[in-house]
Amino acid sequence: PLKTLIKMLAVASVFATSFNVFAEPIEIKFSHVVAENTPKGQMALKFKELVEQRLPGEYKVSVFPNSQLFGDNNELAALLLNDVQFVAPSLSKFERYTKRLQVFDLPFLFNDMDAVNRFQQGEAGQALLNSMSRKGIVGLGYLHNGMKQFSANAPLKQPSDAKGLKFRVMASDVLAAQFDAVGAIPVKKPFSEVFTLLQTRAIDGQENTWSNTYSQKFYEVQSHITESNHGVLDYMVVTSDAFWKSLPADKRKVIKEALDESIALGNKIAAEKDNEDKQLILDSKRSQLVTLTPAERQQWVDVMKPVWAKFEDQVGKDVIEAAVAANK
Ligand code: LMR
């Protein structure tokens, strides 16, 4: 009977290991810096739902919004240390790992989000997903947020209106150059600090999408928003090469499909929120909308577009040309 018992235990333990019966699910951490009611916040939650539905008991996804776990200054380093497995920084925040993605920051490059999408899904855009492979970062897909608007505690109609004002920028030399071009003072700061910097008037303005301006309440501490649509704020969902390769091929496939579907939902939400959050801001009457005439907008184009030439060598002429061509 003892022999039988030992045999039974052995069989049970083989069964348990091969079918992962007693093992805890493997935790996948997804960290981001925005609120949950945003395209990225919703995309991450959808990803959690789909992975846990399709790989029950095997994988669980923990989502950390609002820079709770990691913020702008450390999320990519944390990814490479495997302290987090998925992050989706804005395309402006990869400068330390590749200069090619700076194409997305060039002011007045894309006419609209359709052009952005065409470029991302085209050959050049898809190649950029692999631009950090030598650094151990795998680009799994692009996620939209939207076009950026300028906000400040002053109406910005002409480029000279921005002169001498301090603007928060993401950690991107292109974005800094864009504000230098109008004689403003760019200040690189993490997203989590922007509200307080604006509220205390340590800085005068910032640039962001309607969704971020709404969900972070920037409009409550900025008197004016200029509808400039001067640039794009989108994301790349990335993981580390080490983590990605450590997954069994069949699980990786399921996880990638879940991610693609979550991104599709996030993109749909991005398009909706762009209008909705703008309207919510206008309805609040906390911040006044500044609209530019075509001639006024052209003045901003004229002073900011020379920034392209400064970064042409780093970004690659071919990449810039492909992006321009996506405007059709
Ligand atoms: C910002 O820093 O303004 C944005 O990148 C935040 C975000 O992730 O949308």
Boltz pocket constraint, residues with backbone or C-beta under 6 A from the ligand:
constraints:
  - pocket:
      binder: B
      contacts: [[A, 33], [A, 34], [A, 88], [A, 89], [A, 90], [A, 145], [A, 170], [A, 189], [A, 190], [A, 191], [A, 207], [A, 208], [A, 212], [A, 233]]
      max_distance: 6.0
